[in-house]
Amino acid sequence: MKMLSTRKVVVLAALILTSGLLIARAAISDAARQVAPPERVAGLLEGFRHVEVASVSDALEQLTGRKMYMTHRMRPIFPAKFAGYAVTVLLKKETNNDPNALNGMLAAIDQGAKDSVYVMVVEDGADIAGMGGLMGTAMYSREYAGAVIDGGVRDVAYLKKIGFPVYALGIVPSTSVHHYRFGGSNVPVTCDGVEVKPGDIITADQDGVVVVPKAEAAKILELAQEMDFKEHSMYAYIEKLKSIEEAVRKFGRL
């Protein structure tokens, strides 16, 4: 049997090593894609910014059987549409004189990234302002998408002035200082009856607020976009035929 020269052996070994590295790199890349959180999928958040919240709600219920929309009590301080990733904060009701009682709440805001949605639950706090102009300014400067407060909001004139969108249970002049203590951030919370986990997509428009679990976001968006297309196509069809029954028969949705 003919023996390979030393040079050929080295070249062959290099080729085998290179091929192995390429295969390993491809395997790592595939694994990374499999475990990459949905929020990193290109265009996902942009898609939710353009699709109607009502369609997202319908898609969630159809695919998962879950109602993930907040109630009629959760209202905007001005008409707005946004989508972003949940940064959650919990405030626990507790009378105190501790100047550091709410420090964790402030830290959570300063640690939030661009496109975050601040989701705050104020325990038994419908008449307590969970946030106001100062916190809103911090979120605005950090390019948050918006805020959803299971509690009240104040300094509304200033929030409108800077154009920072907030959904809340009501507008009240009160404060949480000395009445509440920070209970945790980036933990699962129940906001107006809906479970919100850190990183879930929060989408809001004039119809209300919907929570999209991050693991199901891509398929929810795809169905919601299909529903939007059908509904928008139906408007002209209804006007032309002057019949909603005909439109529903043709497009298969209401």
C-alpha positions in Angstrom: 0.0 0.0 0.0 1.3 3.4 -1.0 2.2 5.6 1.9 1.1 9.3 1.9 3.8 11.9 2.2 4.1 13.9 5.4 2.8 17.1 3.6 -0.2 15.2 2.2 -1.0 13.8 5.7 -0.9 17.3 7.2 -3.1 18.7 4.4 -5.6 15.9 4.9 -5.7 16.4 8.6 -6.3 20.1 8.2 -9.2 19.4 5.8 -10.7 16.9 8.3 -10.3 19.4 11.1 -11.8 22.3 9.1 -14.8 20.1 8.0 -15.3 19.1 11.6 -15.2 22.7 12.8 -17.7 23.7 10.1 -20.1 20.9 11.1 -19.8 21.8 14.7 -20.3 25.4 14.0 -23.4 24.7 12.0 -24.7 22.4 14.8 -24.2 25.2 17.3 -25.9 27.7 15.0 -28.9 25.4 14.6 -29.1 24.8 18.4 -28.9 28.5 19.0 -31.8 29.1 16.6 -33.8 26.5 18.3 -33.4 28.0 21.8 -33.3 31.7 20.7 -36.2 33.5 22.4 -38.9 34.6 20.0 -38.3 38.2 20.8 -35.1 38.0 18.8 -36.8 36.9 15.6 -36.4 39.6 13.0 -39.5 41.6 12.4 -41.6 40.0 15.2 -42.1 43.1 17.3 -42.6 45.3 14.2 -45.3 42.9 13.1 -47.2 43.3 16.4 -46.9 47.1 16.1 -48.9 47.0 12.9 -51.5 44.2 13.5 -54.7 45.1 15.3 -54.9 44.1 19.0 -58.4 42.6 18.4 -57.0 40.2 15.9 -54.2 39.3 18.3 -56.8 38.5 21.0 -58.8 36.4 18.6 -55.7 34.5 17.4 -54.6 33.8 21.0 -58.1 32.4 21.9 -58.3 30.3 18.7 -54.8 28.8 19.0 -54.5 28.4 22.8 -58.0 28.6 24.2 -56.9 31.4 26.5 -58.3 34.9 27.0 -55.2 37.1 27.4 -56.8 40.5 27.1 -57.2 43.0 30.0 -60.6 44.2 31.0 -62.5 47.4 30.0 -61.0 49.0 33.2 -57.6 49.2 31.6 -57.7 52.5 29.7 -55.2 54.8 28.0 -54.5 58.3 29.0 -54.5 59.2 25.3 -55.2 57.1 22.2 -52.0 55.1 21.5 -50.8 51.9 19.8 -47.6 50.1 20.8 -45.9 46.8 21.3 -42.9 45.8 23.4 -41.4 43.3 25.8 -42.7 43.1 29.4 -40.6 44.4 32.3 -42.7 43.5 35.3 -42.8 45.2 38.7 -44.8 44.3 41.8 -45.6 46.7 44.7 -46.9 45.3 48.0 -49.2 47.3 50.2 -47.4 48.2 53.4 -47.4 51.4 55.5 -43.8 52.4 56.2 -41.3 55.2 56.8 -38.5 53.4 54.9 -36.9 55.8 52.4 -35.6 52.8 50.4 -38.9 50.9 50.2 -39.4 51.7 46.5 -35.7 51.6 45.4 -36.2 48.3 43.5 -39.0 49.9 41.4 -36.6 52.7 40.3 -33.8 50.2 39.5 -36.1 48.1 37.4 -36.9 51.1 35.2 -33.2 52.1 34.8 -32.3 48.5 33.9 -35.0 48.2 31.2 -34.0 48.1 27.5 -35.3 49.9 24.5 -38.8 48.6 23.4 -39.7 47.5 26.9 -43.2 47.9 28.3 -43.3 48.6 32.0 -46.0 46.4 33.5 -46.7 47.3 37.1 -49.1 45.7 39.6 -50.0 47.9 42.6 -51.6 45.6 45.2 -55.1 46.8 45.9 -54.1 50.1 44.1 -56.9 51.3 41.9 -56.7 54.6 43.8 -52.9 54.7 44.1 -50.8 56.3 41.4 -48.2 53.6 40.5 -46.4 56.0 38.2 -46.3 59.7 37.2 -44.2 62.1 35.2 -40.8 61.4 36.7 -41.0 57.7 36.1 -42.6 58.3 32.7 -39.7 60.6 31.7 -37.2 57.9 32.6 -39.0 55.4 30.5 -39.4 57.8 27.6 -35.7 58.6 27.7 -34.8 54.9 27.7 -37.1 54.4 24.6 -39.7 52.2 26.4 -42.7 51.4 24.2 -45.2 52.3 26.9 -46.5 51.3 30.3 -49.4 49.3 31.7 -50.3 49.9 35.3 -52.7 47.7 37.4 -53.3 50.8 39.5 -53.5 54.5 38.9 -51.5 57.1 37.1 -50.8 60.8 37.7 -49.0 63.7 36.1 -51.1 63.0 33.1 -50.6 66.4 31.5 -46.9 65.9 31.5 -47.1 62.4 30.2 -49.2 63.7 27.3 -46.8 66.5 26.7 -43.9 64.1 26.2 -46.1 61.6 24.4 -45.5 58.6 26.6 -48.4 56.1 26.3 -49.7 54.7 29.6 -52.7 52.4 30.2 -54.0 52.4 33.8 -57.1 51.6 35.8 -57.6 55.4 36.4 -56.2 58.8 36.9 -55.6 59.7 40.6 -53.4 62.3 42.4 -52.2 60.0 45.1 -48.7 58.5 45.8 -47.3 55.1 46.6 -44.5 56.6 48.8 -44.9 55.4 52.5 -47.9 53.2 51.5 -46.1 50.5 49.4 -43.0 48.4 49.3 -41.2 47.0 46.3 -42.1 43.4 45.9 -40.0 42.2 43.0 -39.2 42.9 39.4 -39.1 40.6 36.3 -41.2 38.1 38.1 -44.5 36.6 36.9 -47.4 39.0 37.9 -51.2 39.0 37.3 -52.0 42.4 35.7 -55.8 43.1 35.6 -56.5 39.4 35.7 -54.0 38.4 33.0 -50.7 36.5 33.7 -47.7 38.4 32.5 -44.2 37.0 32.5 -41.0 38.9 31.8 -40.3 39.1 28.1 -43.9 38.5 27.1 -45.1 40.8 24.3 -47.5 43.4 25.4 -49.6 44.9 22.5 -52.0 47.8 22.9 -54.3 50.0 20.8 -57.6 51.8 21.3 -59.3 48.4 21.7 -57.3 47.5 24.8 -54.3 45.5 26.0 -53.3 41.9 25.1 -50.5 39.8 26.5 -48.8 37.4 24.1 -46.7 34.6 25.8 -43.2 34.9 24.3 -43.0 31.2 23.4 -46.1 31.4 21.2 -45.6 34.9 19.8 -44.5 33.9 16.2 -47.5 31.7 15.5 -49.9 34.2 17.2 -48.7 37.0 15.0 -49.0 34.9 11.8 -52.6 34.1 12.5 -53.4 37.6 13.6 -52.0 39.0 10.4 -54.2 36.6 8.4 -57.2 37.7 10.4 -56.4 41.4 9.8 -56.1 40.8 6.0 -59.4 39.1 5.8 -61.2 41.7 7.9 -59.8 44.7 6.0 -60.7 42.9 2.7 -64.3 42.5 4.0 -65.0 46.2 4.4 -65.1 47.0 0.7 -67.0 43.7 0.0 -69.7 44.6 2.5 -70.1 48.2 1.1 -70.4 46.8 -2.4 -72.9 44.1 -1.7 -74.6 45.9 1.3 -74.6 42.5 3.1 -72.5 41.3 6.0 -73.9 37.8 5.6 -72.4 37.5 2.2 -69.1 38.8 3.4 -68.9 36.3 6.3 -69.8 33.4 4.0 -67.0 34.4 1.5 -64.3 35.2 4.0 -65.2 32.8 6.8 -64.8 35.2 9.8 -66.6 37.7 11.8 
